[in-house]
Amino acid sequence: MNLIQKVENNFKKKDLPAINIGDSIKISLLIQEGNKERIQISEGVVISKNNSNLNTTITVRKIVQNIGVERIYLIHSPRITRIEIIRQAKVRRSKLYYLRKRSGKAAKLKHKM
């Protein structure tokens, strides 16, 4: 194990759930407004994941007022307080970018039992 990996292991979160592509998740974020901090909850479907140790990111997509919104989250960030998996979907791809072109029932994913 080289020196960089030893330093990165100190900052990694140990209590993360196993997040897969197609999962519907809830992310609790610490938002700073002025001198106050509050927790904002964001919900959506994981359409991609980039695994690279401490810099692991997920892209979450949700529909807000008929507009698709995607946001990239750094999983091991100290600003993320909690990640909760709502439901899991059965998918056959590693990136679900095709959901960008679909809306309504066409954008539904089959759920795992």
Backbone as CSV, one residue per row, in Angstrom:
resi,resn,N_x,N_y,N_z,CA_x,CA_y,CA_z,C_x,C_y,C_z
1,MET,0.853,-1.181,0.000,0.000,0.000,0.000,0.895,1.239,0.000
2,ASN,0.696,2.100,-0.970,1.550,3.280,-1.025,1.039,4.377,-0.104
3,LEU,1.787,5.427,-0.012,1.512,6.505,0.938,0.190,7.216,0.649
4,ILE,-0.139,7.416,-0.619,-1.381,8.113,-0.983,-2.593,7.322,-0.517
5,GLN,-2.588,6.018,-0.711,-3.715,5.194,-0.284,-3.861,5.183,1.234
6,LYS,-2.762,5.226,1.967,-2.835,5.266,3.429,-3.487,6.553,3.916
7,VAL,-3.146,7.664,3.280,-3.740,8.943,3.665,-5.213,8.980,3.282
8,GLU,-5.554,8.462,2.096,-6.945,8.460,1.646,-7.836,7.594,2.528
9,ASN,-7.317,6.503,3.058,-8.119,5.617,3.901,-8.576,6.297,5.183
10,ASN,-7.848,7.303,5.649,-8.258,8.032,6.849,-9.516,8.860,6.600
11,PHE,-9.741,9.292,5.359,-10.859,10.170,5.030,-12.057,9.438,4.439
12,LYS,-11.920,8.149,4.163,-13.024,7.382,3.590,-14.086,7.117,4.641
13,LYS,-15.351,7.131,4.204,-16.459,6.794,5.093,-16.605,5.279,5.155
14,LYS,-16.859,4.784,6.349,-16.971,3.339,6.544,-18.420,2.860,6.517
15,ASP,-19.377,3.770,6.758,-20.778,3.366,6.933,-21.648,3.614,5.703
16,LEU,-21.064,3.548,4.517,-21.833,3.779,3.294,-22.574,2.516,2.866
17,PRO,-23.819,2.656,2.384,-24.514,1.481,1.829,-23.939,1.139,0.455
18,ALA,-24.225,-0.058,0.001,-23.767,-0.496,-1.323,-24.660,0.156,-2.376
19,ILE,-24.144,1.193,-3.019,-24.910,1.943,-4.013,-24.629,1.361,-5.392
20,ASN,-25.697,0.998,-6.095,-25.576,0.456,-7.441,-26.291,1.355,-8.435
21,ILE,-26.031,1.125,-9.702,-26.681,1.873,-10.756,-28.155,1.488,-10.778
22,GLY,-29.037,2.481,-10.912,-30.463,2.228,-10.953,-31.144,2.341,-9.604
23,ASP,-30.386,2.531,-8.540,-30.979,2.675,-7.211,-31.633,4.039,-7.068
24,SER,-32.777,4.077,-6.400,-33.391,5.345,-6.009,-32.884,5.653,-4.611
25,ILE,-32.268,6.808,-4.445,-31.628,7.112,-3.168,-32.068,8.467,-2.646
26,LYS,-31.871,8.651,-1.349,-32.066,9.926,-0.671,-30.719,10.331,-0.107
27,ILE,-30.281,11.542,-0.421,-29.003,12.049,0.069,-29.271,13.255,0.961
28,SER,-28.716,13.226,2.163,-28.830,14.354,3.085,-27.538,15.159,3.011
29,LEU,-27.671,16.430,2.617,-26.513,17.313,2.429,-26.527,18.443,3.443
30,LEU,-25.362,18.823,3.932,-25.245,20.001,4.782,-25.096,21.219,3.886
31,ILE,-26.009,22.166,4.005,-25.995,23.393,3.213,-25.715,24.550,4.162
32,GLN,-24.781,25.412,3.782,-24.472,26.565,4.621,-25.092,27.814,4.008
33,GLU,-25.930,28.480,4.792,-26.560,29.730,4.369,-26.173,30.803,5.360
34,GLY,-25.280,31.671,4.955,-24.779,32.690,5.877,-23.955,32.028,6.962
35,ASN,-24.357,32.196,8.216,-23.637,31.542,9.303,-24.414,30.358,9.873
36,LYS,-25.519,29.972,9.226,-26.324,28.839,9.663,-26.106,27.649,8.736
37,GLU,-26.229,26.457,9.298,-26.164,25.242,8.500,-27.478,24.502,8.637
38,ARG,-27.921,23.911,7.528,-29.128,23.105,7.559,-28.919,21.885,6.678
39,ILE,-29.780,20.895,6.867,-29.687,19.674,6.077,-30.746,19.712,4.986
40,GLN,-30.313,19.519,3.750,-31.220,19.482,2.609,-31.234,18.059,2.063
41,ILE,-32.411,17.523,1.842,-32.543,16.163,1.341,-32.819,16.201,-0.154
42,SER,-32.047,15.431,-0.895,-32.214,15.326,-2.332,-32.505,13.870,-2.669
43,GLU,-33.390,13.648,-3.633,-33.818,12.301,-3.965,-33.735,12.114,-5.472
44,GLY,-33.335,10.936,-5.923,-33.265,10.675,-7.351,-32.736,9.290,-7.659
45,VAL,-32.496,9.035,-8.949,-32.018,7.745,-9.435,-30.546,7.866,-9.797
46,VAL,-29.758,6.893,-9.375,-28.329,6.866,-9.706,-28.195,6.403,-11.151
47,ILE,-27.678,7.293,-12.025,-27.541,6.907,-13.435,-26.106,6.561,-13.803
48,SER,-25.137,6.960,-12.959,-23.762,6.545,-13.216,-22.958,6.596,-11.935
49,LYS,-21.869,5.848,-11.944,-20.980,5.792,-10.788,-19.556,5.750,-11.298
50,ASN,-18.688,6.523,-10.660,-17.278,6.554,-11.030,-16.479,6.130,-9.806
51,ASN,-15.937,4.914,-9.829,-15.181,4.388,-8.698,-13.720,4.772,-8.814
52,SER,-13.246,5.584,-7.876,-11.822,5.891,-7.833,-11.431,6.261,-6.401
53,ASN,-11.497,5.248,-5.528,-11.113,5.372,-4.114,-11.804,6.533,-3.421
54,LEU,-11.057,7.517,-2.989,-11.622,8.633,-2.237,-12.475,9.534,-3.129
55,ASN,-12.188,9.579,-4.409,-12.901,10.453,-5.345,-14.074,9.753,-6.027
56,THR,-14.686,8.784,-5.381,-15.826,8.071,-5.942,-17.021,9.017,-6.040
57,THR,-17.608,9.088,-7.229,-18.744,9.978,-7.443,-19.928,9.195,-7.991
58,ILE,-21.120,9.740,-7.742,-22.332,9.198,-8.339,-23.084,10.360,-8.982
59,THR,-23.765,10.077,-10.081,-24.616,11.061,-10.735,-26.057,10.691,-10.452
60,VAL,-26.784,11.628,-9.856,-28.175,11.389,-9.467,-29.070,12.256,-10.338
61,ARG,-30.116,11.648,-10.893,-31.053,12.354,-11.774,-32.434,12.357,-11.145
62,LYS,-33.090,13.507,-11.198,-34.470,13.617,-10.743,-35.202,14.602,-11.642
63,ILE,-36.515,14.544,-11.614,-37.346,15.430,-12.418,-37.945,16.488,-11.490
64,VAL,-37.686,17.753,-11.794,-38.221,18.868,-11.017,-39.006,19.754,-11.970
65,GLN,-40.312,19.842,-11.770,-41.211,20.654,-12.596,-41.025,20.369,-14.086
66,ASN,-41.060,19.083,-14.423,-40.930,18.588,-15.799,-39.595,18.893,-16.450
67,ILE,-38.570,19.159,-15.666,-37.215,19.378,-16.180,-36.286,18.397,-15.480
68,GLY,-35.491,17.681,-16.253,-34.546,16.736,-15.680,-33.354,17.458,-15.086
69,VAL,-33.025,17.129,-13.838,-31.900,17.754,-13.139,-30.938,16.655,-12.712
70,GLU,-29.673,16.812,-13.077,-28.644,15.854,-12.682,-27.621,16.561,-11.810
71,ARG,-27.146,15.836,-10.803,-26.144,16.405,-9.926,-25.137,15.320,-9.596
72,ILE,-23.875,15.699,-9.548,-22.797,14.769,-9.232,-22.419,14.968,-7.772
73,TYR,-22.408,13.869,-7.016,-22.074,13.910,-5.595,-20.784,13.145,-5.345
74,LEU,-19.923,13.706,-4.523,-18.725,13.041,-4.050,-19.136,12.239,-2.813
75,ILE,-19.101,10.927,-2.896,-19.666,10.077,-1.854,-18.974,10.264,-0.506
76,HIS,-17.668,10.393,-0.503,-16.917,10.470,0.750,-16.783,11.898,1.278
77,SER,-17.558,12.826,0.730,-17.502,14.218,1.169,-18.030,14.354,2.597
78,PRO,-17.408,15.205,3.416,-17.936,15.435,4.769,-19.256,16.201,4.761
79,ARG,-19.629,16.815,3.647,-20.901,17.536,3.537,-22.090,16.579,3.426
80,ILE,-21.865,15.350,2.993,-22.934,14.361,2.901,-23.046,13.678,4.254
81,THR,-24.210,13.833,4.886,-24.390,13.262,6.217,-24.960,11.854,6.169
82,ARG,-25.859,11.589,5.209,-26.485,10.280,5.160,-26.913,9.946,3.738
83,ILE,-26.781,8.690,3.374,-27.283,8.188,2.102,-28.189,7.002,2.409
84,GLU,-29.413,7.071,1.883,-30.402,6.026,2.163,-30.919,5.488,0.834
85,ILE,-30.910,4.173,0.688,-31.419,3.545,-0.529,-32.912,3.281,-0.349
86,ILE,-33.721,3.852,-1.254,-35.169,3.689,-1.181,-35.589,2.397,-1.869
87,ARG,-35.177,2.221,-3.119,-35.478,0.982,-3.838,-34.387,0.724,-4.868
88,GLN,-34.278,-0.553,-5.245,-33.269,-0.958,-6.211,-33.945,-1.413,-7.490
89,ALA,-33.289,-1.150,-8.603,-33.845,-1.531,-9.902,-32.918,-2.523,-10.588
90,LYS,-33.525,-3.330,-11.435,-32.771,-4.306,-12.212,-32.359,-3.622,-13.511
91,VAL,-31.064,-3.433,-13.706,-30.564,-2.782,-14.922,-29.485,-3.654,-15.543
92,ARG,-29.273,-3.448,-16.834,-28.286,-4.239,-17.555,-27.151,-3.394,-18.099
93,ARG,-27.091,-2.140,-17.701,-26.059,-1.225,-18.188,-25.359,-0.582,-17.016
94,SER,-24.142,-0.103,-17.260,-23.390,0.564,-16.197,-23.661,2.064,-16.178
95,LYS,-24.151,2.608,-17.267,-24.521,4.031,-17.335,-25.933,4.113,-17.909
96,LEU,-26.809,4.830,-17.224,-28.203,4.922,-17.658,-28.482,6.262,-18.329
97,TYR,-27.611,6.674,-19.228,-27.782,7.959,-19.891,-28.983,7.987,-20.821
98,TYR,-29.495,6.820,-21.200,-30.669,6.787,-22.076,-31.907,7.336,-21.375
99,LEU,-31.896,7.439,-20.043,-33.035,8.001,-19.322,-33.199,9.493,-19.590
100,ARG,-32.154,10.131,-20.090,-32.228,11.569,-20.401,-33.231,11.850,-21.513
101,LYS,-33.383,10.921,-22.448,-34.271,11.127,-23.592,-35.699,10.695,-23.302
102,ARG,-35.908,10.033,-22.155,-37.228,9.488,-21.851,-37.909,10.278,-20.747
103,SER,-39.230,10.238,-20.769,-39.988,10.912,-19.715,-41.228,10.100,-19.402
104,GLY,-41.795,10.300,-18.239,-43.015,9.613,-17.847,-42.803,8.134,-17.605
105,LYS,-43.730,7.326,-18.103,-43.656,5.887,-17.875,-42.491,5.236,-18.612
106,ALA,-42.041,5.851,-19.683,-40.926,5.286,-20.447,-39.625,5.330,-19.652
107,ALA,-39.560,6.198,-18.654,-38.346,6.325,-17.849,-38.363,5.446,-16.608
108,LYS,-39.401,4.593,-16.477,-39.481,3.699,-15.317,-38.457,2.582,-15.435
109,LEU,-37.955,2.150,-14.284,-37.035,1.031,-14.217,-37.733,-0.115,-13.494
110,LYS,-37.400,-1.363,-13.885,-37.988,-2.524,-13.212,-37.322,-2.691,-11.852
111,HIS,-38.131,-2.920,-10.839,-37.616,-3.016,-9.476,-37.204,-4.446,-9.152
112,LYS,-36.161,-4.564,-8.334,-35.744,-5.863,-7.820,-36.694,-6.289,-6.726
113,MET,-36.912,-7.549,-6.625,-37.778,-8.049,-5.547,-36.958,-8.460,-4.361
